[in-house]
Amino acid sequence: MDENRIGGAARNMGGKVQEAVGKVAGNTNLEVRGQANQVAGSAEEIYGQAKDAAADVAESVQKGAKVADDLFRRTIEERPYTAAVAALAVGWVIGRMGRS
């Protein structure tokens, strides 16, 4: 869990307490600051969630790249002539695309 999520949740909770104390005491300024802290805490928590999601995506991409690397490496080792012909064909297609 990201530190932004923890900090945001704590700030949100503190804002709720601050707002409640402001309501009980009749202090509008304290109540409004509590609401502002809740909004800021929620925003920080959402930012932490986005960071966690981005880290998960990066990890998945990394795993996928490793799987693809292993597949290509194994194919080249097991079928070197097929891999060479495939590389030549891809090179030929790329060369033909450049002539258009």
N, C-alpha and C positions, 0 to 999 in steps of 0.2 A: 504494500500500500504506500502510496506517495505521501511525502510529508505535507504537501499542499492540501490533500484530502483531510488529513488529521487536523491541521491548523485551521482549515476552513470550517470543519465541523465544530471545533472548539470555539471559534469566533462566533459562529452562528448561535451556539448554545449560550455563550456569554451575552450576546445581543438580546436573546429572549429573556434572560434574567434581568438585564438592564432595562428592557422595555417594561417588564412586569413591575420592577421596583419604581420606575417612573410613573406608571399608572397608579400604583398604590399611594405613592407620595404626592401625586398630583403635579409632578414635575414634567411638563411637556418637553422641555429640552432634553432631559435624560431619556424620555420615551422615544423621541425621534432619533437620538444617537444610537439607541438600542436597535431600532429598525434599520438604521444605516449599517450597523455592524452585522446584522443578519444578512442583508443583501451582499455585503462584502464577503462574508463568510461563505455564503452560497456560491458566489462567483469563484472564490478560491477553491472550493470543493469541486466545482465543475471543471476548473482548469486541471486539478489533480487527476480527475477521472479521464480527461482527454490525454494527459501525459501517460497514464497507465495504458490506455487503449493504444496509443501510438507505440509504446514499448512492446506491447503484445503483437502488433502488426509487424514491427521490425524483426521481432524474434521469429515469427512465422515465415517472413520473407527469407531470413537467414537459413532457416531449416529447409525451405524449398530450394534455395540455391545449392545447398549442400547435397540434397537428393539429386538434383539435376547434374551437378558436377560428378557425383558418383556414377550416375547412369552413363554420362558421356565417356567418362574414363573407362568404365567397364566395357562399353561398346567398342571403343577404340582398341582396347587391349585384346578383346576376344575376336573382333572382326576388323583388322587393320585395313584390308583392301576395300571393304565396303565403306568404311569411314573415309578413305581417301577419295573414292569415287563420289561419295556424297559431298565432300568438301569441294571437289572440282565442279560438280553440278551447281552448287550454291554460288561459287565464284563465277561461273559462266552466266548464271541468271543475273547476278549483280552487274556483271559487265554489259549484258544486253540492255539492262535498264538504263545504264548511263548513256547509251547511244541514241536513245529516243529523242 
